[in-house]
């Protein structure tokens, strides 16, 4: 019998709705999900113990497990004060709501190009980063101590570091406790390739192969969909020498697997509302379209995960 995969979602998937924890958990319950990742402290209306206890109770009633999250903790990147100043309140909140893990990250791709490169930032922090290759994160986890540091396995961020998500899974599976499952298109471009995040099943990731490996190697990891649509394609100029200054230790074999993905890939051939303005500058109609797109694409992902990937073993009828 297949190992059950616990489906859920990361709250950032519905960022345009600006829901707080109470509304997010209600939505998860309405979708009959098993888990949710409240991915930032802004998801909470208060840090008071009584309020956090109510959030925990609200999730426990329908059997929804909570994963927690905060932002960047790297002191040499765009951090939120010192790591201790940011980690302590995050850990207190996550403990109060019964979270099993707390996701955090390093910074941005630009950190790779700064003096000292990504290795300097790795040495300065302990985190999960969207702009680290899997081998780099594995080294960080092992050096920091795998008894209390683990991986939030993200399948979308590998695009920006020219890594096939199946390589990411192979390397990080032993350390993975939670996930950000997201699909991407990737295709050839005159400068190398271009990639774009899309709804689950609209992209180029081999999900059947991914899930077969995931079930075998990550039987206890939580499957959280972090759906991020509404952004334009981004060029990956790996045919230019300057691009590789950010990856002095890149593996040719691993990059070849990304190259194969590019060769067989395709652009998104479907409409998408793009987030090219933000905040109060958005016309009401535009903001409403983004909200509906986020919910539609996320729920499309739930359906695909359940119907095709077999993530329905623990879905309630």
C-alpha positions as CSV (number, residue, x, y, z in Angstrom):
1,X,0.0,0.0,0.0
2,X,1.3,3.5,-0.9
3,X,2.5,5.7,2.0
4,X,-0.2,8.3,2.7
5,X,0.8,11.9,1.6
6,X,-0.7,14.6,3.8
7,X,-2.0,17.4,1.5
8,X,-2.2,21.0,2.6
9,X,-1.2,24.5,1.4
10,X,1.1,27.4,2.3
11,X,-0.8,30.5,3.2
12,X,1.2,32.6,0.7
13,X,-0.7,30.8,-2.0
14,X,-3.7,33.1,-1.2
15,X,-1.7,36.3,-0.4
16,X,-4.1,38.5,-2.4
17,X,-6.9,37.6,0.0
18,X,-5.1,39.0,3.0
19,X,-6.7,36.4,5.2
20,X,-5.5,35.9,8.8
21,X,-5.0,32.5,10.5
22,X,-8.7,32.0,11.4
23,X,-9.9,32.5,7.8
24,X,-7.0,30.4,6.4
25,X,-7.8,27.5,8.7
26,X,-11.5,27.8,7.9
27,X,-10.6,27.6,4.2
28,X,-8.4,24.5,4.8
29,X,-11.3,22.8,6.6
30,X,-13.7,23.7,3.7
31,X,-11.2,22.0,1.3
32,X,-11.0,18.9,3.6
33,X,-7.2,19.3,4.0
34,X,-5.0,17.7,6.5
35,X,-2.5,20.5,7.0
36,X,-1.6,24.1,6.5
37,X,1.6,26.2,6.6
38,X,1.0,29.6,8.2
39,X,4.1,30.9,6.6
40,X,4.6,34.3,8.3
41,X,4.0,36.1,11.5
42,X,1.7,38.5,9.6
43,X,-0.8,35.6,9.4
44,X,-1.7,36.2,13.0
45,X,-3.8,39.0,14.4
46,X,-2.1,38.8,17.8
47,X,0.7,37.1,19.6
48,X,-1.2,36.9,22.9
49,X,-1.3,33.4,24.4
50,X,-5.1,33.2,24.5
51,X,-5.4,34.1,20.8
52,X,-2.7,31.6,19.8
53,X,-4.4,28.9,21.9
54,X,-7.7,29.5,20.0
55,X,-5.9,29.2,16.7
56,X,-4.4,25.8,17.8
57,X,-7.8,24.6,19.0
58,X,-9.5,25.8,15.7
59,X,-7.0,23.7,13.7
60,X,-7.2,20.7,15.9
61,X,-11.0,20.3,15.7
62,X,-11.0,19.3,12.0
63,X,-7.7,17.5,12.4
64,X,-5.6,20.1,10.5
65,X,-1.9,20.0,11.4
66,X,0.0,23.4,11.4
67,X,3.5,24.1,10.0
68,X,4.9,27.5,10.9
69,X,7.1,30.0,9.1
70,X,9.0,33.2,9.2
71,X,11.2,35.1,6.7
72,X,14.9,35.8,6.3
73,X,17.2,35.1,9.2
74,X,20.6,35.7,7.6
75,X,22.4,38.5,9.3
76,X,24.4,39.3,6.1
77,X,21.3,39.3,3.8
78,X,18.1,41.3,4.1
79,X,17.4,40.1,7.6
80,X,14.8,41.3,10.1
81,X,17.2,42.3,12.9
82,X,19.5,39.8,14.3
83,X,18.6,36.1,13.8
84,X,17.9,35.7,17.5
85,X,15.6,38.8,17.5
86,X,13.6,37.2,14.7
87,X,13.8,33.6,15.6
88,X,12.7,33.9,19.2
89,X,9.2,35.3,18.6
90,X,8.7,33.0,15.6
91,X,9.5,29.9,17.7
92,X,7.2,31.1,20.5
93,X,4.3,31.6,18.1
94,X,4.9,28.3,16.3
95,X,5.1,26.4,19.6
96,X,1.9,28.0,20.9
97,X,-0.1,26.9,17.8
98,X,1.4,23.4,17.8
99,X,3.5,23.8,14.7
100,X,5.7,20.8,13.9
101,X,8.3,22.9,12.0
102,X,9.2,26.5,11.3
103,X,10.3,27.4,7.8
104,X,12.8,30.3,7.3
105,X,15.2,31.3,4.5
106,X,18.4,32.9,3.6
107,X,17.7,35.8,1.2
108,X,17.8,36.3,-2.6
109,X,19.7,35.3,-5.7
110,X,21.7,38.6,-5.5
111,X,23.4,37.1,-2.4
112,X,25.2,34.7,-4.7
113,X,26.9,37.6,-6.5
114,X,28.0,39.5,-3.4
115,X,31.6,39.4,-2.2
116,X,32.1,36.0,-0.6
117,X,29.3,34.5,-2.6
118,X,26.6,32.2,-1.2
119,X,29.2,30.4,1.0
120,X,29.6,33.5,3.1
121,X,25.9,33.7,3.8
122,X,25.6,30.0,4.5
123,X,28.3,30.4,7.1
124,X,26.4,33.2,8.7
125,X,23.0,31.5,9.1
126,X,21.0,28.3,9.5
127,X,18.0,28.2,7.2
128,X,16.1,27.1,4.2
129,X,16.8,29.2,1.2
130,X,15.1,29.7,-2.1
131,X,18.4,30.5,-3.8
132,X,20.6,27.6,-2.7
133,X,21.2,24.5,-4.7
134,X,20.3,21.3,-2.9
135,X,23.9,20.3,-2.3
136,X,24.5,23.6,-0.6
137,X,21.5,23.3,1.6
138,X,22.5,19.7,2.5
139,X,25.9,20.9,3.6
140,X,24.4,23.7,5.7
141,X,22.0,21.2,7.4
142,X,24.7,18.7,8.2
143,X,27.1,21.3,9.5
144,X,24.4,23.0,11.6
145,X,23.1,19.8,13.0
146,X,20.4,17.6,11.4
147,X,18.8,16.8,14.7
148,X,17.1,20.2,14.8
149,X,17.7,21.7,11.3
150,X,15.8,20.3,8.3
151,X,14.6,21.2,4.9
152,X,11.5,22.7,3.5
153,X,11.7,21.0,0.1
154,X,10.6,23.6,-2.6
155,X,10.0,22.4,-6.1
156,X,9.7,25.9,-7.7
157,X,12.8,27.7,-6.4
158,X,15.2,25.1,-8.1
159,X,14.3,26.8,-11.4
160,X,16.3,29.9,-10.4
161,X,19.4,27.9,-9.6
162,X,19.1,25.8,-12.8
163,X,18.3,22.6,-10.9
164,X,15.8,19.9,-11.9
165,X,13.3,19.4,-8.9
166,X,14.0,15.7,-9.1
167,X,17.6,16.4,-8.3
168,X,16.5,18.6,-5.4
169,X,14.4,15.7,-4.1
170,X,17.1,13.1,-4.4
171,X,19.6,15.3,-2.5
172,X,17.3,16.6,0.2
173,X,14.9,13.7,0.8
174,X,16.6,12.5,4.0
175,X,16.3,15.9,5.6
176,X,12.9,17.0,4.4
177,X,10.1,17.6,7.0
178,X,7.8,19.8,5.0
179,X,7.4,21.1,1.4
180,X,6.5,23.8,-1.0
181,X,5.0,21.9,-3.9
182,X,4.8,24.1,-7.0
183,X,4.8,23.5,-10.8
184,X,6.9,25.4,-13.4
185,X,7.3,25.8,-17.1
186,X,10.8,26.0,-18.4
187,X,11.8,26.4,-22.1
188,X,14.6,27.4,-24.4
189,X,15.6,31.1,-24.7
190,X,18.3,32.8,-26.8
191,X,20.2,33.5,-23.6
192,X,19.7,30.0,-22.1
193,X,16.2,29.3,-20.8
194,X,13.2,31.0,-19.3
195,X,11.0,29.7,-16.5
196,X,7.7,30.6,-14.9
197,X,5.7,29.3,-12.0
198,X,2.3,27.9,-13.0
199,X,-0.6,25.9,-11.5
200,X,0.0,22.3,-10.7
201,X,-0.2,20.2,-13.9
202,X,0.3,23.2,-16.2
203,X,4.1,22.9,-16.1
204,X,7.0,20.7,-17.0
205,X,7.8,18.9,-13.7
206,X,7.5,15.1,-14.0
207,X,5.1,14.7,-11.1
208,X,4.6,11.0,-11.4
209,X,8.3,10.4,-11.1
210,X,8.6,13.0,-8.3
211,X,5.7,11.5,-6.3
212,X,7.0,7.9,-6.6
213,X,10.4,9.0,-5.1
214,X,8.7,11.3,-2.6
215,X,6.5,8.5,-1.2
216,X,9.5,6.2,-0.9
217,X,12.0,8.6,0.6
218,X,9.9,11.2,2.5
219,X,7.2,9.1,4.1
220,X,6.8,11.5,7.1
221,X,7.1,14.8,5.2
222,X,4.1,17.0,4.9
223,X,2.9,17.9,1.4
224,X,2.1,21.6,1.3
225,X,1.1,23.2,-2.0
226,X,2.7,26.7,-2.3
227,X,1.0,27.9,-5.5
228,X,2.5,31.1,-6.9
229,X,0.9,32.2,-10.2
230,X,0.7,35.7,-11.6
231,X,4.3,36.3,-12.3
232,X,5.9,36.6,-15.8
233,X,8.7,34.3,-17.1
234,X,12.2,35.0,-15.9
235,X,15.2,34.5,-18.1
236,X,18.0,32.1,-16.9
237,X,21.0,33.3,-19.0
238,X,23.2,30.3,-18.5
239,X,24.7,30.7,-22.0
240,X,26.5,33.8,-20.7
241,X,29.7,33.4,-18.7
242,X,28.7,36.0,-16.1
243,X,25.8,33.7,-15.0
244,X,28.2,31.0,-13.8
245,X,30.0,33.4,-11.4
246,X,27.1,32.7,-9.0
247,X,27.7,28.9,-9.2
248,X,31.4,28.3,-8.8
249,X,30.8,24.7,-7.5
250,X,28.0,23.7,-9.9
251,X,27.8,20.0,-10.9
252,X,27.9,19.5,-14.7
253,X,25.9,16.3,-14.3
254,X,23.1,18.0,-12.3
255,X,23.0,20.9,-14.7
256,X,22.7,18.4,-17.6
257,X,19.5,17.1,-16.0
258,X,18.1,20.6,-15.9
259,X,19.1,21.0,-19.6
260,X,17.1,18.0,-20.5
261,X,14.1,19.5,-18.8
262,X,14.6,22.7,-20.8
263,X,14.9,20.8,-24.1
264,X,11.6,19.0,-23.5
265,X,9.9,21.9,-21.9
266,X,7.3,24.4,-23.1
267,X,6.0,27.9,-22.2
268,X,2.6,28.4,-20.6
269,X,0.0,28.3,-23.3
270,X,-2.9,29.6,-21.2
271,X,-4.1,33.0,-19.9
272,X,-2.7,34.4,-16.7
273,X,-3.3,37.7,-14.8
274,X,0.2,39.1,-14.0
275,X,1.0,40.9,-10.8
276,X,2.7,44.0,-12.3
277,X,1.2,46.5,-9.9
278,X,0.7,46.2,-6.2
279,X,-1.1,47.6,-3.2
280,X,-3.6,50.4,-3.5
281,X,-2.5,51.1,-7.1
282,X,-4.5,48.1,-8.3
283,X,-7.9,48.8,-9.9
284,X,-10.6,46.9,-8.0
285,X,-11.3,44.7,-11.0
286,X,-7.7,43.8,-11.4
287,X,-7.3,43.0,-7.7
288,X,-10.4,40.8,-7.8
289,X,-9.1,38.9,-10.8
290,X,-5.8,38.2,-9.0
291,X,-7.7,36.9,-6.0
292,X,-9.9,34.6,-8.0
293,X,-6.9,33.3,-10.0
294,X,-5.0,32.4,-6.8
295,X,-7.9,30.5,-5.4
296,X,-8.7,28.8,-8.8
297,X,-5.2,27.7,-9.4
298,X,-4.7,26.5,-5.8
299,X,-7.9,24.4,-6.0
300,X,-6.9,23.1,-9.4
301,X,-3.7,21.9,-7.6
302,X,-5.7,20.2,-4.8
303,X,-7.7,18.3,-7.4
304,X,-4.7,17.2,-9.4
305,X,-2.8,16.1,-6.3
306,X,-5.8,14.1,-5.2
307,X,-6.9,12.7,-8.5
308,X,-3.6,12.0,-10.3
309,X,-0.8,12.0,-7.8
310,X,-2.6,9.9,-5.2
311,X,-2.4,12.5,-2.4
312,X,-5.9,11.5,-1.5
313,X,-5.0,8.7,0.9
314,X,-5.8,10.9,3.8
315,X,-8.3,13.2,2.2
316,X,-11.6,13.0,4.0
317,X,-14.8,12.2,2.2
